[in-house]
Amino acid sequence: MDIKDLAGFSEPTKTLIERCSDALGALAHPYQIVRVAKAESKAELIKAQGQIEIDKVKAQGVIEVLEVEERALARLVHEEGKKQQNIEGIVAKALPEVEDNARPESIEEDWLSNFFDKCRLVSDDEMQFLWGKVLAGEANAPGTYSKRTVNFLQSLSKDEANKFQLLCRFSIASDGSLPAIYDIKDEIYKQSGLSFSDLQNLQSFGLMVYSPIGGYTLQDIGREFLVDYFSTKLSVRMPEASPVDLDIGHALLTDLGKQLARLCALTPIEGFANYLVEKWSGLKYEITT
C-alpha cells in the first residue's frame, strides 16, 4: 500500500501517521514517506562529494583515503535509505488494521521510538506484516504489546515465527492462546511439521512452557461447555464423578507467547477436530458435534 496523502483515511489512521511522523522526524508529509529521506540523504551526499573533489585537488596524496570516504558515504546513504524503506513499509501495512475506535494518540512516545528502532532492519514482506499488526494493535488498544514483546520480535526469525504460528493453529481458543498438545509423537502433529525439538526451541525463547511428563488443565470450567475449533463446534460433557477440569495437554503459552499469538494468521489443522474428539473420548468426556 502506498501512502499518497491523508484523504480517505479515518481520523485514528491520520493520527497514527502523524504520531509516526513525529517519532521518526522524516515523515512530516506522509505522501513523501520514502522521498523525503532519500532527497535529504542525496543532498548531503552531493555536498560531501563536492568537498571531496576540492580536497582531492588540494591534497593529491590522500586521494585513496578520500575515495574510501566517498564509498563509505554512498554505503551509508544506501543503508539508511533501506532502513527508511523498511519502516515505511511496516507503517503502510499497519494502516488497514487500524480500527475506527483506535487511540493512537495514547501510544507512549518511548514505545514508538523503541518500535521503530527495532523494526528498521526488517525487509521480509511477511515479517513486515507481522510488525505492522503490532503497530496497529498498539494503536487500537495502547498497552497491548509491551516493549519486551517488541524487543523479542526483533530476534525472531521467519522460520521461528512460522513454527510458533503452527503451534497456535492447534489452539482450542479463538485467539490462538491455548494450544492443545497431547502426545507430540501422534501423527496429527508429525504430519503438520511440529516436532519435539520445535517445542523445546519455542520454550527456550520464552514463548511457552512444555511439560512432556506432566500436563496442564483448565480448572473449574463447568461440567458442560462448548469448544469452537474454527468452524467446528464441539459440545463437551464431563462424567459426573470426574473433576470439572479440562485436560489441555502438555503445552502452555507464556504471557509473551499470548501477546504474539494475537498476531498470528491462523487456519485450522485438517483432522484436528476429529483428533480432539478421539482424545477427549478416551478421557471419558462425552462429545457431540
Buried (B, 14 or more C-beta within 10 A) or exposed (E): EEBEEEEEBBEBBBBBBBBBBEBBEBBEEBBBBBEBBBEEBEEEBEEBBEEBEEBBEEEEEEEEEBEEBBEEBEEBBEEBBEBBBBBBBBBBBBBEBBBEEBBBEEBEEEBBEBBBBBBBEBEEEEBBBBBBBBBBBBBBEBEBBBEEBBEBBBEBEEEBBEBBBBBBBBBBBEEBBBBBBBEBEEEBBEEBEBBEEBBEBBBEBEBBBBEBEEBBEBEEEEEEBEBEBBEBEBEBEBEEEEEBEBBBBBBBBBEBBBBBBBBBEBEEBEEBBEBBBEBBEEEEBEBEE
